[in-house]
């Protein structure tokens, strides 16, 4: 025993030199990759297969030069440029130019979403659940968790870029060339890194994962809107304010310019560095933005489970509502040009003939309704599974310890999911109806297209019922509820274009909805779907009432 110890003087243990601000980053990176060993491969494979599917579709649908010429004329309209990208791609509209023009901006949004969810999951979510405090009680530096999360994003983006480059290199988009496929893949990675950096900043601002993710997603939406406005109006200055616009202006398969991607990398580094600096200005578990003081007395609506659920779902519902209205408005703006846009595409014409309708605009609108309904179903699944998230976070237990019953508490969330999904359909239908009426000169489309969108409400209710059953009876299998919107999109939209057998669509609740306004109204399947949804909700609530509650 040393003299200091014998005298009762505390012994100072020297911290290893490696235990700096980034100490433990490598271990946390390995742990994060292990946690995401299923999630990330699913994201990457879905984006990769979607890219290859689009590339194959372009080469098959537009093999005829006349079809490519008709498509070029349509895409040159302001609405077409807003939905796709810069006009320069149209100068030589090869298959590779089609892919860069029509898919790069759309997939960039999905890659950005993947990066935002990765960073917030491994940073703010860890702090909100209290796990970060336990981890940092070991030899872990202050910046290790954020650094590990950003490295996970880098690994995912580069893996996606290389996979896309290899897959497209084997196609005939640009025979004998590797520059186009590689640039196209790296453009996605560059945009993804930008939004990973954005998420690194938003996670410092707020103390809640949902708010951090929503803020970062709003930045993605703003970037897409700036790009769309700039390309549609011919104002390149607006497009150059968006990292999505930078990636598109690398012009893969056209000019093969690399330097716009350097702007993305520079912005990503700047945002990530800002995130590290801001993290030193706050405590663990807290955010830079102080919580607003609430009212002295709670609103009367918050005294009941329905009002509380609505308050919790309000930001997400508002975001989906704005997005669906804008999405519907974008699709409606091209209804007047649907005939010229699609007349030379045999597979699309065949799909529209199967749907029916008195005009190409009606048939095309009926096909688009499935997309709006699927997007609304994403919110419905999220909202219906919110009680499970509240349970896992330990916030359900204090509420249920009072006189509030389980059925009333979970029923409040399900009621918001059912009503909110219906409201989203209404907004999407209004969006496509208003701009569709303006583009075709037919005011009656406002009412007919809004009604066509609302016809999908019973299918949304069935989707919520399936999520309720999984939450109530098989909580570990609750993520399986996401298969419903995914399957509905694959069979209901892509299946129409690719000619899937009819029975595949019948397995989806969305497949039993009349294809309004092209098809006649039939209330029988809607009534059956409503009864099925009610039965599923009751079974789910009964299961939740009987099972054990996860306690903290």
C-alpha positions as CSV (number, residue, x, y, z in Angstrom):
1,X,0.0,0.0,0.0
2,X,1.4,3.4,-0.9
3,X,2.0,6.1,1.7
4,X,-0.8,8.3,0.1
5,X,-3.3,5.5,0.4
6,X,-2.3,4.7,3.9
7,X,-2.8,8.4,4.8
8,X,-6.3,8.3,3.4
9,X,-5.5,10.5,0.4
10,X,-7.7,9.5,-2.6
11,X,-5.6,7.9,-5.4
12,X,-6.0,9.6,-8.8
13,X,-6.4,7.2,-11.7
14,X,-4.9,8.6,-14.9
15,X,-7.2,8.5,-17.9
16,X,-5.6,6.7,-20.9
17,X,-4.5,9.0,-23.7
18,X,-7.0,7.3,-26.0
19,X,-9.9,8.2,-23.8
20,X,-10.4,11.6,-25.4
21,X,-13.5,13.1,-26.9
22,X,-13.8,10.3,-29.5
23,X,-12.8,7.4,-27.1
24,X,-14.9,4.3,-27.7
25,X,-16.1,5.4,-31.2
26,X,-14.9,2.1,-32.8
27,X,-16.7,0.0,-30.2
28,X,-19.9,2.0,-30.6
29,X,-19.7,1.8,-34.4
30,X,-19.5,-2.0,-34.2
31,X,-22.4,-2.1,-31.8
32,X,-24.5,0.2,-34.0
33,X,-23.8,-1.8,-37.1
34,X,-24.8,-5.0,-35.2
35,X,-28.1,-3.4,-34.1
36,X,-28.8,-2.3,-37.7
37,X,-27.7,-5.6,-39.2
38,X,-31.3,-6.1,-40.6
39,X,-32.6,-2.6,-40.9
40,X,-29.8,-1.2,-43.0
41,X,-29.5,-4.1,-45.5
42,X,-33.3,-3.8,-46.0
43,X,-33.0,-0.1,-46.8
44,X,-30.0,-0.5,-49.1
45,X,-31.5,-3.5,-51.0
46,X,-34.8,-1.7,-51.4
47,X,-33.2,1.4,-52.9
48,X,-30.9,-0.7,-55.0
49,X,-33.7,-2.9,-56.4
50,X,-35.8,0.1,-57.0
51,X,-33.1,1.7,-59.1
52,X,-32.6,-1.4,-61.1
53,X,-36.3,-1.8,-61.6
54,X,-36.6,1.8,-62.9
55,X,-33.6,1.3,-65.2
56,X,-35.2,-1.9,-66.6
57,X,-38.6,-0.1,-67.0
58,X,-37.0,2.7,-69.0
59,X,-35.3,0.4,-71.4
60,X,-38.5,-1.6,-72.0
61,X,-41.1,1.1,-72.0
62,X,-39.2,3.6,-74.1
63,X,-37.4,1.4,-76.6
64,X,-39.3,3.1,-79.4
65,X,-37.8,6.5,-80.3
66,X,-41.3,7.9,-80.8
67,X,-42.1,7.1,-77.2
68,X,-38.9,8.8,-76.0
69,X,-39.8,11.8,-78.1
70,X,-43.3,12.0,-76.6
71,X,-41.9,11.6,-73.1
72,X,-39.3,14.4,-73.7
73,X,-42.1,16.8,-74.8
74,X,-44.1,16.0,-71.7
75,X,-41.2,16.3,-69.3
76,X,-40.3,19.7,-70.7
77,X,-43.4,21.2,-69.2
78,X,-43.1,23.1,-65.9
79,X,-45.0,20.4,-64.1
80,X,-42.8,17.7,-65.5
81,X,-39.6,19.5,-64.6
82,X,-40.9,20.1,-61.1
83,X,-41.5,16.4,-60.6
84,X,-38.2,15.3,-62.2
85,X,-35.2,17.6,-62.6
86,X,-33.2,20.1,-64.7
87,X,-34.1,20.7,-68.3
88,X,-30.5,20.0,-69.5
89,X,-31.2,16.2,-69.2
90,X,-33.7,16.5,-72.0
91,X,-31.1,17.7,-74.6
92,X,-30.1,14.0,-75.3
93,X,-32.7,11.9,-73.5
94,X,-31.0,8.6,-73.5
95,X,-31.9,5.8,-71.0
96,X,-29.2,7.0,-68.7
97,X,-30.4,10.6,-68.9
98,X,-33.9,9.4,-68.1
99,X,-32.6,7.6,-65.0
100,X,-30.7,10.6,-63.7
101,X,-33.6,13.0,-64.6
102,X,-36.5,11.1,-63.2
103,X,-35.1,9.0,-60.4
104,X,-32.1,10.8,-58.8
105,X,-34.1,13.5,-57.1
106,X,-36.8,11.1,-55.9
107,X,-34.3,8.5,-54.5
108,X,-32.2,11.3,-53.0
109,X,-35.2,12.0,-50.7
110,X,-35.4,8.4,-49.6
111,X,-31.6,8.2,-49.0
112,X,-31.9,11.4,-47.0
113,X,-34.7,9.8,-44.9
114,X,-32.5,6.7,-44.3
115,X,-29.7,8.9,-43.1
116,X,-31.8,11.0,-40.8
117,X,-33.3,7.9,-39.2
118,X,-29.9,6.3,-38.7
119,X,-28.4,9.4,-37.0
120,X,-31.3,10.2,-34.7
121,X,-31.7,6.5,-33.8
122,X,-28.1,6.2,-32.5
123,X,-27.9,9.7,-30.9
124,X,-31.0,11.4,-29.7
125,X,-33.0,8.2,-29.2
126,X,-30.2,6.8,-27.0
127,X,-30.3,9.9,-24.9
128,X,-34.1,10.0,-24.7
129,X,-34.3,6.4,-23.4
130,X,-31.5,6.9,-20.9
131,X,-29.1,4.4,-22.5
132,X,-26.6,7.1,-23.5
133,X,-26.0,8.1,-19.9
134,X,-25.2,4.5,-19.0
135,X,-22.9,4.1,-22.0
136,X,-21.0,7.4,-21.2
137,X,-20.5,6.3,-17.7
138,X,-17.8,4.0,-19.1
139,X,-14.6,5.2,-20.9
140,X,-16.6,6.8,-23.8
141,X,-15.8,10.3,-25.1
142,X,-18.3,13.1,-25.4
143,X,-18.4,12.9,-29.2
144,X,-18.2,9.1,-29.6
145,X,-21.9,8.4,-30.0
146,X,-22.4,11.1,-32.6
147,X,-19.2,10.1,-34.4
148,X,-20.3,6.5,-34.5
149,X,-23.7,7.4,-35.8
150,X,-22.2,9.5,-38.6
151,X,-19.8,6.6,-39.5
152,X,-22.8,4.2,-39.7
153,X,-24.4,6.7,-42.2
154,X,-21.1,6.9,-44.2
155,X,-20.9,3.1,-44.4
156,X,-24.5,2.8,-45.5
157,X,-24.2,5.5,-48.1
158,X,-21.0,4.1,-49.6
159,X,-22.4,0.6,-49.6
160,X,-25.5,1.8,-51.5
161,X,-23.4,3.9,-53.9
162,X,-21.1,0.9,-54.8
163,X,-24.0,-1.5,-55.1
164,X,-25.9,0.9,-57.4
165,X,-22.8,1.5,-59.5
166,X,-22.1,-2.2,-59.9
167,X,-25.7,-3.0,-60.7
168,X,-26.1,-0.2,-63.3
169,X,-22.7,-1.0,-64.8
170,X,-24.1,-4.4,-65.8
171,X,-27.0,-2.8,-67.7
172,X,-27.1,-1.3,-71.2
173,X,-27.8,2.3,-70.0
174,X,-24.3,3.3,-71.1
175,X,-22.6,0.3,-72.7
176,X,-18.9,0.2,-72.0
177,X,-18.9,3.1,-69.5
178,X,-18.3,3.1,-65.8
179,X,-18.3,6.8,-65.1
180,X,-22.0,7.3,-65.4
181,X,-23.0,4.4,-63.0
182,X,-20.3,5.4,-60.5
183,X,-21.3,9.0,-60.5
184,X,-25.0,8.2,-60.2
185,X,-24.3,6.0,-57.2
186,X,-22.0,8.5,-55.5
187,X,-24.5,11.3,-56.1
188,X,-26.9,9.4,-53.7
189,X,-24.2,9.0,-51.2
190,X,-23.3,12.7,-51.3
191,X,-26.9,13.8,-50.7
192,X,-27.2,11.2,-47.9
193,X,-24.2,12.6,-46.1
194,X,-25.6,16.1,-46.2
195,X,-28.8,15.1,-44.5
196,X,-26.8,12.9,-42.0
197,X,-25.0,16.2,-41.1
198,X,-28.4,18.0,-40.9
199,X,-29.6,15.3,-38.5
200,X,-26.4,15.8,-36.4
201,X,-27.5,19.4,-35.9
202,X,-31.2,18.8,-35.2
203,X,-30.4,16.2,-32.6
204,X,-28.6,18.9,-30.6
205,X,-31.5,21.4,-30.8
206,X,-34.4,19.3,-29.3
207,X,-34.6,16.8,-26.5
208,X,-37.0,14.5,-28.4
209,X,-36.3,12.0,-31.2
210,X,-39.5,12.7,-33.1
211,X,-38.9,16.4,-33.1
212,X,-35.3,16.0,-34.2
213,X,-36.4,13.7,-37.0
214,X,-39.3,15.9,-38.0
215,X,-37.0,19.0,-38.2
216,X,-34.5,17.1,-40.4
217,X,-37.3,15.8,-42.6
218,X,-38.6,19.3,-43.0
219,X,-35.1,20.4,-44.3
220,X,-35.3,17.5,-46.8
221,X,-38.8,18.8,-47.9
222,X,-37.5,22.3,-48.2
223,X,-34.5,21.1,-50.3
224,X,-36.8,19.3,-52.6
225,X,-39.2,22.2,-52.9
226,X,-36.4,24.6,-53.8
227,X,-35.1,22.2,-56.4
228,X,-38.6,21.8,-57.9
229,X,-39.4,25.5,-57.9
230,X,-36.1,26.3,-59.5
231,X,-36.3,23.7,-62.2
232,X,-40.0,24.4,-63.0
233,X,-39.6,28.1,-63.2
234,X,-36.2,28.1,-64.9
235,X,-34.6,29.8,-61.9
236,X,-31.3,28.0,-61.4
237,X,-30.5,30.1,-58.4
238,X,-33.2,28.4,-56.4
239,X,-32.0,24.9,-57.5
240,X,-28.4,25.8,-56.5
241,X,-29.7,26.4,-52.9
242,X,-30.6,22.7,-52.6
243,X,-28.2,19.8,-52.1
244,X,-30.6,17.7,-54.2
245,X,-30.2,20.2,-57.0
246,X,-26.4,19.9,-56.7
247,X,-26.5,16.1,-57.0
248,X,-28.8,16.4,-60.1
249,X,-26.5,18.9,-61.7
250,X,-23.7,16.4,-61.6
251,X,-25.5,15.1,-64.8
252,X,-24.6,11.4,-64.7
253,X,-24.8,9.8,-68.1
254,X,-24.9,13.3,-69.7
255,X,-22.0,15.5,-68.7
256,X,-20.5,13.4,-65.8
257,X,-19.5,16.4,-63.7
258,X,-17.9,15.5,-60.3
259,X,-17.5,18.9,-58.7
260,X,-21.1,19.4,-57.6
261,X,-20.7,16.4,-55.3
262,X,-17.8,18.2,-53.6
263,X,-20.3,20.9,-52.5
264,X,-22.4,18.2,-50.9
265,X,-19.3,16.8,-49.1
266,X,-18.3,20.2,-47.9
267,X,-21.8,21.0,-46.6
268,X,-21.9,17.6,-44.9
269,X,-18.6,18.2,-43.1
270,X,-19.8,21.7,-42.1
271,X,-23.1,20.4,-40.7
272,X,-21.4,17.5,-38.9
273,X,-18.8,19.9,-37.4
274,X,-21.6,22.2,-36.2
275,X,-23.3,19.2,-34.6
276,X,-20.1,18.4,-32.6
277,X,-19.7,22.0,-31.5
278,X,-23.3,22.3,-30.5
279,X,-23.2,19.1,-28.5
280,X,-20.7,20.8,-26.1
281,X,-23.2,23.5,-25.4
282,X,-25.8,21.2,-23.7
283,X,-26.2,18.5,-21.1
284,X,-26.7,14.8,-21.9
285,X,-30.4,14.2,-22.5
286,X,-31.2,17.9,-22.9
287,X,-31.6,20.1,-26.0
288,X,-30.4,23.5,-26.9
289,X,-33.9,24.7,-27.3
290,X,-35.5,25.2,-23.9
291,X,-38.9,23.7,-23.4
292,X,-41.7,26.3,-23.6
293,X,-43.5,26.9,-20.4
294,X,-47.0,25.4,-20.6
295,X,-50.3,26.9,-19.5
296,X,-51.1,27.1,-15.8
297,X,-54.0,24.7,-16.4
298,X,-54.3,22.1,-19.0
299,X,-56.8,22.3,-21.8
300,X,-60.0,20.4,-21.1
301,X,-59.2,18.2,-24.1
302,X,-56.0,16.9,-22.4
303,X,-58.0,15.5,-19.6
304,X,-59.1,12.6,-21.8
305,X,-57.2,9.9,-23.7
306,X,-58.4,11.1,-27.1
307,X,-57.3,14.7,-26.5
308,X,-53.9,13.5,-25.2
309,X,-53.4,11.2,-28.2
310,X,-54.3,14.0,-30.6
311,X,-51.8,16.3,-29.0
312,X,-49.1,13.7,-29.3
313,X,-49.9,13.0,-33.0
314,X,-50.5,16.6,-34.0
315,X,-47.0,17.4,-35.5
316,X,-46.8,14.2,-37.5
317,X,-50.3,14.5,-38.7
318,X,-49.7,18.1,-39.8
319,X,-46.6,17.1,-41.7
320,X,-48.2,14.3,-43.5
321,X,-51.2,16.5,-44.3
322,X,-49.1,19.2,-46.0
323,X,-47.0,16.5,-47.8
324,X,-50.1,14.7,-49.2
325,X,-51.8,17.9,-50.3
326,X,-48.6,18.9,-52.2
327,X,-48.2,15.4,-53.6
328,X,-51.7,15.4,-54.9
329,X,-51.3,18.9,-56.3
330,X,-48.2,17.8,-58.2
331,X,-49.9,14.8,-59.7
332,X,-53.1,16.8,-60.5
333,X,-51.1,19.4,-62.4
334,X,-50.2,16.8,-65.1
335,X,-53.7,15.3,-65.5
336,X,-54.4,17.6,-68.5
337,X,-51.3,16.2,-70.2
338,X,-51.9,12.6,-69.3
339,X,-53.1,11.6,-72.8
340,X,-50.0,13.0,-74.6
341,X,-47.6,11.8,-71.9
342,X,-48.8,8.2,-71.9
343,X,-50.2,7.5,-75.4
344,X,-47.0,5.9,-76.7
345,X,-46.2,3.7,-73.6
346,X,-47.9,0.4,-74.3
347,X,-47.6,-1.1,-70.8
348,X,-49.1,2.0,-69.2
349,X,-51.9,2.1,-71.8
350,X,-52.7,-1.5,-71.1
351,X,-52.8,-0.8,-67.3
352,X,-55.1,2.2,-67.9
353,X,-57.4,0.0,-70.1
354,X,-57.7,-2.5,-67.3
355,X,-58.7,0.3,-64.9
356,X,-61.2,1.7,-67.3
357,X,-62.6,5.3,-67.3
358,X,-64.0,7.6,-69.9
359,X,-60.8,9.6,-70.4
360,X,-57.0,9.1,-69.8
361,X,-57.1,11.7,-67.1
362,X,-59.7,9.7,-65.1
363,X,-57.8,6.4,-65.6
364,X,-54.5,8.0,-64.6
365,X,-56.0,9.7,-61.6
366,X,-57.4,6.3,-60.5
367,X,-53.9,4.8,-60.7
368,X,-52.4,7.7,-58.7
369,X,-55.0,7.3,-55.9
370,X,-53.3,4.1,-54.8
371,X,-50.1,6.1,-54.2
372,X,-51.8,8.7,-52.1
373,X,-53.6,6.0,-50.1
374,X,-50.3,4.1,-49.5
375,X,-48.6,7.3,-48.2
376,X,-51.6,7.9,-45.9
377,X,-51.3,4.3,-44.7
378,X,-47.7,5.0,-43.6
379,X,-49.1,7.6,-41.1
380,X,-51.8,5.2,-40.0
381,X,-49.3,2.4,-39.2
382,X,-47.1,4.9,-37.4
383,X,-50.0,6.3,-35.3
384,X,-51.5,2.9,-34.6
385,X,-48.2,1.6,-33.2
386,X,-47.6,4.8,-31.1
387,X,-49.1,3.1,-28.0
388,X,-46.4,0.4,-28.3
389,X,-43.7,3.1,-28.4
390,X,-45.2,4.8,-25.4
391,X,-45.2,1.5,-23.6
392,X,-41.6,0.8,-24.4
393,X,-40.6,4.3,-23.3
394,X,-42.2,3.8,-19.9
395,X,-44.8,6.6,-20.4
396,X,-47.8,4.3,-20.5
397,X,-47.3,2.8,-17.1
398,X,-47.9,6.0,-15.0
399,X,-51.1,6.8,-17.0
400,X,-52.5,3.3,-16.6
401,X,-51.7,3.3,-12.9
402,X,-54.6,5.9,-12.6
403,X,-58.2,5.2,-13.3
404,X,-57.6,5.3,-17.0
405,X,-58.4,1.9,-18.6
406,X,-56.1,0.2,-21.1
407,X,-58.9,0.1,-23.7
408,X,-59.6,3.9,-23.4
409,X,-55.9,4.8,-23.6
410,X,-55.0,2.6,-26.6
411,X,-58.4,3.4,-28.2
412,X,-57.6,7.1,-28.1
413,X,-54.5,6.5,-30.2
414,X,-56.4,4.2,-32.6
415,X,-59.1,6.8,-33.0
416,X,-56.6,9.4,-34.0
417,X,-55.0,6.9,-36.5
418,X,-58.4,6.2,-38.0
419,X,-59.6,9.8,-38.2
420,X,-56.2,11.2,-39.1
421,X,-55.8,8.8,-42.0
422,X,-59.2,9.8,-43.3
423,X,-58.3,13.4,-43.1
424,X,-55.1,12.8,-45.0
425,X,-57.1,11.2,-47.8
426,X,-59.3,14.2,-47.9
427,X,-56.3,16.6,-48.2
428,X,-54.7,14.4,-50.9
429,X,-57.9,14.2,-52.9
430,X,-58.4,18.0,-52.6
431,X,-54.9,18.6,-53.8
432,X,-55.2,16.4,-56.9
433,X,-58.7,17.6,-57.5
434,X,-58.0,21.3,-57.4
435,X,-54.9,21.2,-59.7
436,X,-56.5,18.5,-61.8
437,X,-59.5,20.7,-62.5
438,X,-57.3,23.6,-63.4
439,X,-55.1,21.5,-65.8
440,X,-58.1,19.8,-67.5
441,X,-60.6,22.7,-67.3
442,X,-63.2,20.3,-65.6
443,X,-64.4,21.8,-62.3
444,X,-66.2,18.6,-61.5
445,X,-62.9,16.8,-60.9
446,X,-62.6,18.5,-57.5
447,X,-65.5,16.6,-56.1
448,X,-65.0,13.4,-57.9
449,X,-61.3,13.0,-57.1
450,X,-61.8,14.0,-53.5
451,X,-64.5,11.3,-53.2
452,X,-62.2,8.8,-55.0
453,X,-59.5,9.4,-52.4
454,X,-62.0,9.0,-49.5
455,X,-63.1,5.7,-50.9
456,X,-59.8,4.2,-49.6
457,X,-60.7,5.1,-46.0
458,X,-62.0,1.6,-45.1
459,X,-58.7,0.1,-46.4
460,X,-56.8,2.4,-44.2
461,X,-59.0,1.4,-41.3
462,X,-58.2,-2.3,-42.0
463,X,-54.5,-1.4,-42.0
464,X,-54.9,0.2,-38.6
465,X,-56.8,-2.8,-37.4
466,X,-53.9,-5.1,-38.4
467,X,-51.5,-2.9,-36.5
468,X,-53.8,-3.0,-33.5
469,X,-54.0,-6.8,-33.5
470,X,-50.2,-7.0,-33.6
471,X,-49.8,-4.4,-30.9
472,X,-52.4,-6.0,-28.7
473,X,-51.6,-9.7,-29.1
474,X,-48.1,-10.0,-30.7
475,X,-46.2,-6.9,-29.7
476,X,-42.9,-8.4,-30.7
477,X,-44.2,-8.9,-34.2
478,X,-45.7,-5.3,-34.4
479,X,-43.2,-4.1,-37.1
480,X,-44.8,-6.6,-39.4
481,X,-47.6,-4.1,-39.8
482,X,-45.4,-2.3,-42.3
483,X,-45.8,-5.1,-44.8
484,X,-49.3,-3.8,-45.5
485,X,-48.4,-0.5,-47.1
486,X,-45.4,-2.0,-48.8
487,X,-47.4,-4.8,-50.3
488,X,-50.2,-2.5,-51.3
489,X,-47.8,-0.3,-53.3
490,X,-46.0,-3.2,-55.0
491,X,-49.2,-4.9,-56.1
492,X,-51.6,-2.0,-56.4
493,X,-49.3,0.4,-58.4
494,X,-46.3,-1.5,-59.7
495,X,-48.5,-4.6,-60.3
496,X,-50.7,-2.6,-62.6
497,X,-47.7,-1.6,-64.7
498,X,-45.9,-4.9,-64.6
499,X,-49.0,-7.0,-65.1
500,X,-49.1,-9.0,-61.9
501,X,-51.9,-11.6,-61.6
502,X,-55.1,-10.2,-60.2
503,X,-55.1,-12.4,-57.1
504,X,-52.0,-10.7,-55.8
505,X,-53.8,-7.4,-55.5
506,X,-56.8,-9.2,-53.9
507,X,-54.6,-10.1,-50.9
508,X,-54.3,-6.3,-50.0
509,X,-57.2,-4.4,-48.4
510,X,-56.5,-1.7,-51.0
511,X,-57.2,-4.1,-53.8
512,X,-60.9,-4.3,-52.9
513,X,-61.5,-0.5,-53.2
514,X,-63.4,0.5,-56.4
515,X,-61.0,2.4,-58.7
516,X,-62.9,5.7,-58.7
517,X,-63.4,7.8,-60.7
518,X,-62.7,5.4,-63.6
519,X,-64.8,2.5,-62.1
520,X,-68.4,2.7,-60.9
521,X,-69.0,3.0,-57.2
522,X,-69.7,-0.2,-55.3
523,X,-70.4,0.1,-51.6
524,X,-70.4,-3.6,-50.8
525,X,-66.6,-4.1,-50.5
526,X,-66.3,-0.8,-48.6
527,X,-68.9,-2.0,-46.1
528,X,-67.1,-5.4,-45.7
529,X,-63.8,-3.6,-45.2
530,X,-65.3,-1.4,-42.5
531,X,-66.7,-4.4,-40.7
532,X,-63.3,-6.2,-40.9
533,X,-61.6,-3.1,-39.6
534,X,-64.0,-2.9,-36.6
535,X,-63.4,-6.6,-35.8
536,X,-59.7,-6.2,-36.0
537,X,-59.6,-3.1,-33.7
538,X,-61.8,-4.9,-31.1
539,X,-59.6,-8.0,-31.2
540,X,-56.5,-5.9,-30.8
541,X,-57.9,-3.9,-27.9
542,X,-59.1,-7.1,-26.2
543,X,-55.6,-8.6,-26.6
544,X,-54.0,-5.5,-25.1
545,X,-56.4,-5.6,-22.1
546,X,-55.4,-9.2,-21.4
547,X,-51.6,-9.2,-21.9
548,X,-48.9,-8.1,-19.6
549,X,-47.7,-4.5,-19.8
550,X,-44.0,-3.9,-20.3
551,X,-42.8,-2.1,-17.2
552,X,-39.7,0.0,-16.5
